[in-house]
Amino acid sequence: MRYQDVIDISLGNLWRMKLRTLLTLLGVIIAIGAFVSMLSLGAGMQEQVSQQFEKLGLFFTIQVYPERDVDEEVSEDKPKSLLNDSALVRLSQLPGVQLAYPFDEYQTKTTINDTTIDVKAQPLSVSALHTKLFSRIETGRVFDSDSAKEVIVNKEFLDMLDIENADSILGTSIVVSIEVASFDSGLVHVFKSDGKLIWDRFKNIKFDSLANSEYRSRVLTRELGGAAGRFIDGYMNARIPVSDTLVITGVLHNSRGRSRTSSIIVPLATGRKFSAAGFSGDMTSILGGISSGSLFQASSDRITLEYSKVTLNIEPGVVHGPIRDSIKAMGFRSFSYAEEFEEIQTVFTYFNMGLAVMGMIALFVSSLGIVNTMLMSITERRREIGIMKSLGADESEIKVLFLVESGIIGTIGSLLGILLGWTVSRVISMVVQAYMKEQGADPIELFSLPLWLIGASIALGLAVSLIAGYLPAARAAKIDPVQALRYE
């Protein structure tokens, strides 16, 4: 029997049983459609994560953090490693590191068009702004130099001012000011507070009674405690204002998570004017000064302040492991986005496997329909099978005939199922994107239909159909032609 004859006979038989064939096809179509739509969701989410990592250059980024005393036992003889400018230089000299820049942030009062708002400021170098992490400039440009009197704001800054058109703010001057606490302001309050000089306080001391130990102890406690209180009050509340006028040159998209940016970004050298002047009023800055031992340093030495984070840009193709080992040897912690992505890939693998199992259950149910269709076909065509065998058809040809029929159902069902799955995913994606736009979020594509998913769906649908049709085909091949011809 020629292959063309087998195909013609199979198609003719399926066409004669239109309703039964259609119902069986619908089972395969729905099963493959569910399989495709679920796995396309996993593929789309994985693709979105990969694109975001690639767009922001996170595959080539390592974050460095100060050590934690609770992480491991630290020897008392071993000094704590400070993540300061000295460490920044050493980190930038590690093999494979292209650029190292710190994360420094402080609270400011920013005035624009007679409106003053409290926002966080972050100094960055021009080199750092040209990395992918900060390349999402919506409009405008980056600074001309690290000492330029310019500033970049993000979308959050515009939202606080109810500004919708980002271009309208370019070229606008803003006044950035910060009130810093300093050792000098605390010391001044020790000598003069509430209009009284320290000499005036001495007048209340009975010097002839100082020989009495009880009186002397009481005076010392009162005066030393009062001096400490006045110093803290002066340090915290009599802060010195430092301000500068800057011009807005660009608007940056908001960033979240570990790669977030402050509301305003100032050039590195310009920003040092604020951070070197002292500590701002927020407790994070003061606690950082206490941790690093620089709380009472002079302003000229304030640049040794410990940073909360340093970002390393890694050369493409460089393995992150040795760099992370070097960072750990220096006494710091690190976080690699590339290694995190590998963990995310593992999660997606299990997620896709779960979706695939759900799709396989639907395919298993549809395979029962194929088995039922083939068995009923054998019962109805026993006489036809007997005639073909009496004319010389052997068992293998009969088996192939029924396998071709089930294979045709699987192939057509898979192709239409892929179309159904793609259509369903498009409809869901349109609804989700419309909702995201309505909520003011950037719409993303949740579904993806890669070529490997199309090929896998067709192969899986065909394989399940052939497996489901194998038992009925083997049963048809063993029919005795004599008994079949007697069948009524």
Backbone torsions as a table, in degrees:
resi	resn	phi	psi	omega
1	MET	NA	128.0	-178.6
2	ARG	-74.6	155.2	179.1
3	TYR	-61.9	-34.8	178.0
4	GLN	-64.2	-38.6	178.4
5	ASP	-65.8	-40.0	179.3
6	VAL	-61.2	-45.0	-179.3
7	ILE	-65.5	-43.1	-179.5
8	ASP	-62.1	-44.7	-179.5
9	ILE	-64.5	-41.9	-179.3
10	SER	-64.1	-45.2	179.3
11	LEU	-65.6	-38.4	178.9
12	GLY	-64.3	-40.7	179.4
13	ASN	-67.1	-41.6	178.0
14	LEU	-64.3	-36.2	-179.4
15	TRP	-69.5	-34.8	178.7
16	ARG	-65.8	-32.4	180.0
17	MET	-103.5	60.0	-171.3
18	LYS	-57.4	-51.2	-175.0
19	LEU	-64.3	-46.9	-179.8
20	ARG	-62.9	-42.4	179.1
21	THR	-64.0	-40.7	180.0
22	LEU	-63.8	-43.4	179.5
23	LEU	-64.3	-39.6	177.9
24	THR	-65.9	-41.4	178.0
25	LEU	-61.5	-40.7	-179.3
26	LEU	-61.2	-38.3	177.3
27	GLY	-61.4	-44.0	179.1
28	VAL	-67.7	-41.5	-178.7
29	ILE	-61.3	-46.5	-179.2
30	ILE	-65.3	-41.2	-179.7
31	ALA	-64.1	-47.9	179.5
32	ILE	-66.8	-37.1	178.2
33	GLY	-61.1	-43.6	177.6
34	ALA	-65.1	-41.5	179.2
35	PHE	-60.7	-46.1	-178.2
36	VAL	-68.0	-45.8	-176.9
37	SER	-65.0	-38.2	-179.8
38	MET	-71.2	-45.0	179.8
39	LEU	-71.2	-28.9	176.6
40	SER	-68.2	-28.2	174.0
41	LEU	-65.3	-47.1	177.7
42	GLY	-62.6	-42.0	179.5
43	ALA	-65.9	-37.8	179.9
44	GLY	-67.3	-42.7	178.9
45	MET	-65.4	-40.3	178.7
46	GLN	-64.7	-39.4	179.6
47	GLU	-67.0	-38.7	178.6
48	GLN	-63.1	-45.0	179.2
49	VAL	-61.9	-44.1	-179.5
50	SER	-63.1	-40.9	180.0
51	GLN	-66.0	-40.3	179.4
52	GLN	-65.4	-42.5	177.6
53	PHE	-62.1	-41.1	-178.7
54	GLU	-70.6	-41.2	-177.7
55	LYS	-63.4	-39.4	-178.4
56	LEU	-89.6	-0.8	-180.0
57	GLY	68.4	26.5	-175.6
58	LEU	-72.0	-19.5	178.0
59	PHE	-66.3	-19.2	-177.6
60	PHE	-117.3	33.7	-176.5
61	THR	-130.8	136.6	173.2
62	ILE	-128.2	131.4	176.6
63	GLN	-96.7	134.1	-179.7
64	VAL	-114.5	134.5	-177.4
65	TYR	-127.7	156.7	175.5
66	PRO	-62.5	157.6	179.6
67	GLU	-69.5	158.5	175.3
68	ARG	-111.6	129.5	-179.5
69	ASP	-66.6	-24.8	-177.1
70	VAL	-82.4	-11.0	-177.1
71	ASP	-72.6	-35.4	-176.3
72	GLU	-155.4	159.9	178.3
73	GLU	-74.0	123.4	-178.4
74	VAL	-106.4	130.2	-180.0
75	SER	-65.0	141.9	179.3
76	GLU	-64.9	-28.2	-179.8
77	ASP	-77.3	-18.3	-177.4
78	LYS	-89.0	117.1	-179.3
79	PRO	-70.6	151.9	178.9
80	LYS	-70.8	136.4	178.4
81	SER	-78.2	122.9	-179.8
82	LEU	-95.0	132.3	178.2
83	LEU	-86.5	71.1	-177.1
84	ASN	-113.2	-164.6	-177.3
85	ASP	-62.6	-34.5	178.4
86	SER	-63.8	-44.0	177.6
87	ALA	-66.5	-33.7	179.1
88	LEU	-61.0	-40.8	178.7
89	VAL	-65.3	-43.7	-179.3
90	ARG	-66.1	-37.5	177.9
91	LEU	-65.9	-39.0	179.9
92	SER	-67.9	-19.2	-179.1
93	GLN	-93.2	0.4	177.5
94	LEU	-66.4	141.0	178.9
95	PRO	-59.1	129.8	179.2
96	GLY	94.9	-8.1	-179.1
97	VAL	-91.9	121.5	178.8
98	GLN	-84.0	-40.9	-173.7
99	LEU	-152.3	141.6	174.8
100	ALA	-130.3	126.3	178.8
101	TYR	-141.0	145.4	-173.6
102	PRO	-88.4	162.3	170.2
103	PHE	-105.5	110.0	179.0
104	ASP	-124.8	131.6	-174.5
105	GLU	-142.8	141.1	177.9
106	TYR	-148.4	157.1	-178.2
107	GLN	-80.5	134.2	179.5
108	THR	-131.0	162.5	167.9
109	LYS	-109.7	116.6	-175.5
110	THR	-111.5	126.4	-178.4
111	THR	-110.6	127.5	177.3
112	ILE	-141.1	123.9	179.1
113	ASN	51.7	48.8	177.3
114	ASP	67.5	13.1	176.9
115	THR	-114.7	126.9	-178.7
116	THR	-112.9	128.9	179.0
117	ILE	-130.8	154.1	176.5
118	ASP	-93.4	116.9	-178.9
119	VAL	-137.8	161.1	175.7
120	LYS	-87.5	140.2	177.6
121	ALA	-116.5	146.0	-178.8
122	GLN	-136.0	120.4	175.7
123	PRO	-81.8	137.2	179.0
124	LEU	-142.5	150.0	176.9
125	SER	-82.3	160.8	177.2
126	VAL	-61.6	-37.0	179.0
127	SER	-61.3	-41.3	179.4
128	ALA	-66.1	-36.6	-179.4
129	LEU	-70.1	-17.7	178.1
130	HIS	-89.5	-0.7	174.1
131	THR	-78.2	162.1	-177.8
132	LYS	-63.4	-28.5	-177.6
133	LEU	-60.7	-32.2	-179.0
134	PHE	-117.4	21.6	-174.9
135	SER	-87.5	-0.2	-176.0
136	ARG	-85.7	62.3	176.9
137	ILE	-79.7	117.5	-179.0
138	GLU	-73.4	-41.0	178.6
139	THR	-155.5	154.4	179.5
140	GLY	89.3	-151.1	-174.8
141	ARG	-147.7	173.9	176.5
142	VAL	-87.0	-178.0	-178.0
143	PHE	-66.5	157.6	172.5
144	ASP	-75.2	-35.7	-178.3
145	SER	-156.9	171.8	-179.5
146	ASP	-72.0	-13.8	-179.8
147	SER	-112.0	11.3	-178.1
148	ALA	-68.9	149.5	176.9
149	LYS	-87.5	60.6	-175.6
150	GLU	-132.8	166.7	-177.6
151	VAL	-151.2	147.8	173.6
152	ILE	-114.8	135.0	179.1
153	VAL	-113.1	162.0	176.2
154	ASN	-110.3	179.2	-175.5
155	LYS	-64.0	-30.8	178.5
156	GLU	-62.4	-37.0	177.3
157	PHE	-62.8	-42.6	178.9
158	LEU	-65.8	-39.2	179.8
159	ASP	-63.4	-35.9	179.0
160	MET	-65.5	-26.7	-179.4
161	LEU	-101.2	4.0	-178.5
162	ASP	57.5	40.5	177.2
163	ILE	-101.4	120.7	-177.4
164	GLU	-93.9	-35.1	-178.3
165	ASN	-92.1	108.5	-177.0
166	ALA	-65.1	-33.6	-178.3
167	ASP	-65.4	-26.6	-175.4
168	SER	-69.5	-18.1	-176.2
169	ILE	-94.6	-11.0	-179.5
170	LEU	-63.8	136.4	-179.7
171	GLY	85.0	-2.9	179.9
172	THR	-79.6	138.3	178.1
173	SER	-88.0	138.8	175.3
174	ILE	-128.7	152.3	177.6
175	VAL	-107.0	116.1	178.9
176	VAL	-102.2	122.2	-178.9
177	SER	-131.5	152.6	-179.7
178	ILE	-143.7	135.9	176.9
179	GLU	-99.6	118.6	-173.7
180	VAL	-110.6	144.9	174.3
181	ALA	-89.2	139.8	-178.5
182	SER	-139.1	159.3	177.5
183	PHE	-60.7	-37.1	-177.7
184	ASP	-62.4	-44.4	-178.5
185	SER	-65.0	-34.7	176.7
186	GLY	-68.3	-40.7	-178.3
187	LEU	-67.6	-37.4	178.3
188	VAL	-60.6	-39.4	-179.4
189	HIS	-70.1	-21.7	175.9
190	VAL	-67.6	-41.8	-177.0
191	PHE	-85.4	-25.4	-179.5
192	LYS	-146.7	122.5	179.7
193	SER	-152.5	138.3	-179.0
194	ASP	56.2	34.5	177.9
195	GLY	78.6	3.4	-179.1
196	LYS	-109.9	136.0	174.6
197	LEU	-86.9	161.3	-179.7
198	ILE	-62.9	-28.6	179.5
199	TRP	-67.5	-33.2	178.0
200	ASP	-64.5	-31.5	179.9
201	ARG	-71.6	-28.9	178.9
202	PHE	-66.1	-25.4	-178.4
203	LYS	-65.3	-24.1	-179.1
204	ASN	-84.3	-1.7	-178.8
205	ILE	-91.9	131.7	176.0
206	LYS	-89.8	95.0	-174.4
207	PHE	-64.8	-28.5	-179.9
208	ASP	-72.2	-14.2	179.6
209	SER	-97.5	-0.6	-178.4
210	LEU	-66.1	-18.0	177.5
211	ALA	-66.6	-22.4	177.1
212	ASN	-78.6	120.3	-174.5
213	SER	-63.8	-36.6	-179.5
214	GLU	-66.5	-44.6	178.3
215	TYR	-65.7	-42.5	-179.9
216	ARG	-61.3	-40.9	179.2
217	SER	-65.1	-39.5	-179.2
218	ARG	-67.5	-39.7	179.9
219	VAL	-66.6	-44.7	-179.3
220	LEU	-62.5	-43.2	178.9
221	THR	-61.3	-45.1	-177.9
222	ARG	-66.6	-46.7	-175.1
223	GLU	-72.9	-41.8	179.7
224	LEU	-68.0	-41.0	176.8
225	GLY	-63.8	-41.2	178.0
226	GLY	-64.9	-39.8	179.1
227	ALA	-64.2	-41.3	178.5
228	ALA	-63.9	-41.8	179.0
229	GLY	-64.3	-42.0	178.8
230	ARG	-66.0	-35.9	178.8
231	PHE	-64.3	-46.7	180.0
232	ILE	-63.8	-40.6	178.6
233	ASP	-62.7	-42.5	178.3
234	GLY	-68.2	-37.5	-179.1
235	TYR	-67.6	-39.1	-174.9
236	MET	-88.2	-36.0	-169.7
237	ASN	-108.2	-18.6	-179.7
238	ALA	-104.6	55.4	-175.7
239	ARG	-75.3	153.6	-176.7
240	ILE	-94.5	127.6	179.3
241	PRO	-77.7	134.9	174.8
242	VAL	-128.3	126.8	-175.3
243	SER	-139.5	161.8	177.8
244	ASP	-154.8	149.7	178.0
245	THR	-101.4	123.5	-176.4
246	LEU	-126.9	156.0	-178.9
247	VAL	-108.7	132.1	179.9
248	ILE	-74.4	122.8	-179.6
249	THR	-111.7	-15.1	-177.4
250	GLY	-161.2	162.2	177.4
251	VAL	-124.5	127.0	-175.2
252	LEU	-107.7	144.0	174.4
253	HIS	-65.4	152.0	176.8
254	ASN	-70.5	144.9	174.2
255	SER	-122.8	145.3	-177.1
256	ARG	-116.1	175.2	174.1
257	GLY	67.1	-144.5	-177.1
258	ARG	-68.8	-22.0	-177.4
259	SER	-99.6	20.6	-176.7
260	ARG	-65.9	157.3	177.1
261	THR	-121.3	158.7	177.4
262	SER	-77.7	170.6	-177.5
263	SER	-64.7	-36.1	176.6
264	ILE	-129.2	144.1	178.9
265	ILE	-121.5	125.5	-178.1
266	VAL	-113.5	155.6	177.3
267	PRO	-58.3	150.1	-172.3
268	LEU	-57.3	-52.2	-177.9
269	ALA	-66.4	-36.8	177.5
270	THR	-66.3	-40.1	180.0
271	GLY	-68.3	-29.5	179.4
272	ARG	-63.7	-23.8	177.5
273	LYS	-60.8	-34.8	179.8
274	PHE	-82.0	-49.3	-175.3
275	SER	-68.3	-28.4	-179.5
276	ALA	-82.1	-14.1	-176.9
277	ALA	-75.2	-27.8	-178.9
278	GLY	157.1	-164.8	-177.8
279	PHE	-100.1	134.9	178.7
280	SER	-73.8	176.0	-173.0
281	GLY	-73.5	-14.5	-177.9
282	ASP	-73.9	145.0	-174.1
283	MET	-67.2	-26.8	179.2
284	THR	-59.9	-43.0	180.0
285	SER	-65.1	-43.5	-178.0
286	ILE	-68.5	-42.5	178.6
287	LEU	-63.4	-36.0	176.1
288	GLY	-64.0	-37.4	177.3
289	GLY	-66.5	-38.3	177.5
290	ILE	-65.1	-42.6	-178.9
291	SER	-62.7	-39.7	-176.5
292	SER	-87.5	-8.2	-179.3
293	GLY	79.1	15.3	-176.1
294	SER	-109.0	15.2	-175.7
295	LEU	-60.1	-39.3	-176.4
296	PHE	-108.3	22.4	177.1
297	GLN	-72.4	155.6	173.7
298	ALA	-68.1	156.3	-177.5
299	SER	-59.4	-35.4	-178.4
300	SER	-66.4	-22.2	-179.6
301	ASP	-101.1	2.5	-172.2
302	ARG	-67.8	-16.7	-178.6
303	ILE	-68.4	-8.9	177.6
304	THR	-85.8	5.9	178.5
305	LEU	-56.2	140.2	-179.2
306	GLU	-74.8	135.5	178.2
307	TYR	-85.8	151.0	177.0
308	SER	-79.2	-20.4	-178.3
309	LYS	-163.3	146.0	172.8
310	VAL	-128.6	134.0	179.8
311	THR	-102.6	131.3	177.0
312	LEU	-110.0	128.9	171.7
313	ASN	-95.3	123.2	-174.0
314	ILE	-101.2	143.4	177.5
315	GLU	-64.2	140.8	178.7
316	PRO	-58.0	137.9	177.8
317	GLY	88.8	-8.5	-179.6
318	VAL	-83.0	132.4	178.3
319	VAL	-72.2	134.3	-175.2
320	HIS	-77.2	-24.7	-175.2
321	GLY	-54.0	-54.0	179.9
322	PRO	-60.6	-35.1	179.1
323	ILE	-66.9	-42.0	178.8
324	ARG	-64.9	-36.6	177.2
325	ASP	-64.3	-40.0	178.7
326	SER	-65.8	-38.7	178.6
327	ILE	-64.2	-42.5	178.8
328	LYS	-64.4	-38.2	178.8
329	ALA	-65.2	-26.9	178.3
330	MET	-79.9	-7.5	177.5
331	GLY	96.3	20.3	-179.2
332	PHE	-120.0	163.4	173.2
333	ARG	-97.4	157.7	-179.6
334	SER	-141.3	158.8	177.2
335	PHE	-138.1	122.5	-177.7
336	SER	-108.3	121.5	178.1
337	TYR	-65.9	-34.1	180.0
338	ALA	-63.1	-42.4	178.7
339	GLU	-70.8	-33.9	175.8
340	GLU	-64.5	-37.7	-179.8
341	PHE	-64.1	-35.8	176.9
342	GLU	-62.4	-39.3	176.8
343	GLU	-67.3	-38.0	177.3
344	ILE	-63.9	-39.4	177.8
345	GLN	-60.8	-38.9	177.8
346	THR	-63.6	-42.3	177.9
347	VAL	-61.7	-43.5	179.0
348	PHE	-64.1	-34.2	178.2
349	THR	-61.1	-47.8	178.0
350	TYR	-66.5	-37.1	178.8
351	PHE	-63.1	-44.9	178.6
352	ASN	-66.4	-35.1	177.3
353	MET	-64.1	-39.6	177.6
354	GLY	-64.1	-42.5	177.6
355	LEU	-65.0	-38.7	-179.9
356	ALA	-64.7	-38.7	178.8
357	VAL	-62.7	-41.1	178.4
358	MET	-63.2	-41.2	177.1
359	GLY	-66.1	-36.4	179.2
360	MET	-65.7	-33.5	176.8
361	ILE	-62.3	-43.2	177.7
362	ALA	-63.9	-39.3	178.1
363	LEU	-65.8	-36.4	178.3
364	PHE	-62.8	-42.1	178.5
365	VAL	-63.3	-41.5	179.9
366	SER	-67.7	-29.6	179.0
367	SER	-66.3	-29.7	176.4
368	LEU	-64.1	-35.2	176.1
369	GLY	-65.3	-37.6	178.1
370	ILE	-65.9	-43.4	178.1
371	VAL	-59.5	-44.4	-179.5
372	ASN	-63.2	-41.1	180.0
373	THR	-64.0	-44.1	-178.8
374	MET	-67.4	-39.9	179.8
375	LEU	-66.0	-40.9	177.6
376	MET	-66.4	-35.0	177.9
377	SER	-64.9	-38.4	178.8
378	ILE	-63.6	-43.6	-178.8
379	THR	-61.6	-41.8	-177.5
380	GLU	-76.8	-19.9	-173.5
381	ARG	-115.8	23.3	179.7
382	ARG	-59.5	-42.9	179.9
383	ARG	-64.7	-40.0	178.8
384	GLU	-63.8	-39.5	178.7
385	ILE	-66.0	-41.8	178.5
386	GLY	-60.9	-40.3	179.8
387	ILE	-65.4	-44.2	-179.9
388	MET	-62.8	-39.3	179.4
389	LYS	-68.7	-37.6	179.6
390	SER	-68.5	-23.5	178.5
391	LEU	-88.6	2.1	174.5
392	GLY	114.9	-1.3	178.9
393	ALA	-72.2	130.5	179.6
394	ASP	-92.0	178.6	-175.3
395	GLU	-63.0	-37.8	-178.5
396	SER	-64.7	-36.1	179.7
397	GLU	-70.4	-39.0	176.2
398	ILE	-63.5	-41.7	179.8
399	LYS	-63.0	-44.5	179.8
400	VAL	-62.0	-37.6	-178.8
401	LEU	-58.6	-46.9	-179.2
402	PHE	-74.2	-32.7	176.7
403	LEU	-66.6	-35.9	178.0
404	VAL	-65.0	-39.4	179.0
405	GLU	-62.2	-48.0	179.1
406	SER	-66.2	-33.9	177.7
407	GLY	-66.3	-37.5	177.8
408	ILE	-64.7	-43.2	177.6
409	ILE	-60.5	-43.7	-179.8
410	GLY	-65.4	-40.7	-178.4
411	THR	-68.1	-50.4	-179.7
412	ILE	-63.5	-41.7	179.4
413	GLY	-63.5	-37.4	179.5
414	SER	-66.8	-44.7	-179.3
415	LEU	-62.8	-45.9	178.5
416	LEU	-69.7	-31.7	177.3
417	GLY	-65.8	-39.7	176.4
418	ILE	-61.2	-42.6	177.9
419	LEU	-63.1	-40.2	178.7
420	LEU	-65.8	-45.7	179.6
421	GLY	-61.3	-41.2	178.6
422	TRP	-64.6	-41.6	-179.7
423	THR	-63.9	-45.7	179.6
424	VAL	-61.7	-43.2	-179.7
425	SER	-65.3	-35.9	178.0
426	ARG	-64.5	-43.2	-178.6
427	VAL	-64.1	-47.0	179.7
428	ILE	-62.3	-41.7	-179.5
429	SER	-62.5	-42.1	179.1
430	MET	-63.2	-41.0	-180.0
431	VAL	-65.5	-45.2	-179.1
432	VAL	-64.7	-43.0	-180.0
433	GLN	-65.2	-38.7	177.6
434	ALA	-63.4	-39.9	178.3
435	TYR	-66.5	-40.7	179.6
436	MET	-64.2	-40.3	177.1
437	LYS	-63.4	-39.9	-179.6
438	GLU	-64.5	-32.4	179.6
439	GLN	-85.8	-1.2	178.6
440	GLY	84.4	11.4	179.5
441	ALA	-95.1	156.9	176.8
442	ASP	-72.3	122.9	-179.2
443	PRO	-68.1	141.4	178.5
444	ILE	-125.8	156.8	178.4
445	GLU	-90.1	112.9	-176.5
446	LEU	-83.2	-21.6	-173.5
447	PHE	-116.4	150.3	176.8
448	SER	-145.9	141.4	180.0
449	LEU	-121.1	77.7	-179.6
450	PRO	-70.2	163.0	-178.3
451	LEU	-62.5	-34.6	-179.1
452	TRP	-64.6	-31.2	179.0
453	LEU	-72.7	-37.8	177.1
454	ILE	-63.3	-48.8	-179.9
455	GLY	-62.7	-42.5	-179.8
456	ALA	-65.0	-36.5	-179.3
457	SER	-67.2	-43.6	179.2
458	ILE	-65.2	-46.0	-179.2
459	ALA	-63.1	-41.1	-178.9
460	LEU	-68.4	-44.0	178.7
461	GLY	-61.4	-41.8	179.1
462	LEU	-67.4	-42.6	-178.5
463	ALA	-64.0	-44.9	179.5
464	VAL	-63.2	-39.4	-179.6
465	SER	-66.2	-42.2	-179.9
466	LEU	-67.8	-39.4	177.6
467	ILE	-64.6	-42.7	179.1
468	ALA	-66.1	-31.0	-178.1
469	GLY	-89.2	-7.2	-175.2
470	TYR	-67.6	-45.8	-179.1
471	LEU	-61.6	-48.3	176.2
472	PRO	-62.6	-36.1	179.8
473	ALA	-65.8	-41.8	177.9
474	ALA	-65.2	-36.0	178.7
475	ARG	-68.1	-40.4	179.2
476	ALA	-65.7	-36.0	-177.9
477	ALA	-68.0	-22.5	-177.5
478	LYS	-93.9	4.4	179.8
479	ILE	-66.2	132.8	177.6
480	ASP	-75.7	121.5	-176.2
481	PRO	-61.1	-32.5	-178.5
482	VAL	-66.8	-47.1	179.0
483	GLN	-67.2	-34.0	-179.9
484	ALA	-66.1	-37.7	179.8
485	LEU	-70.2	-24.2	177.4
486	ARG	-83.3	-9.5	-174.6
487	TYR	-70.1	131.8	177.9
488	GLU	-109.8	NA	NA
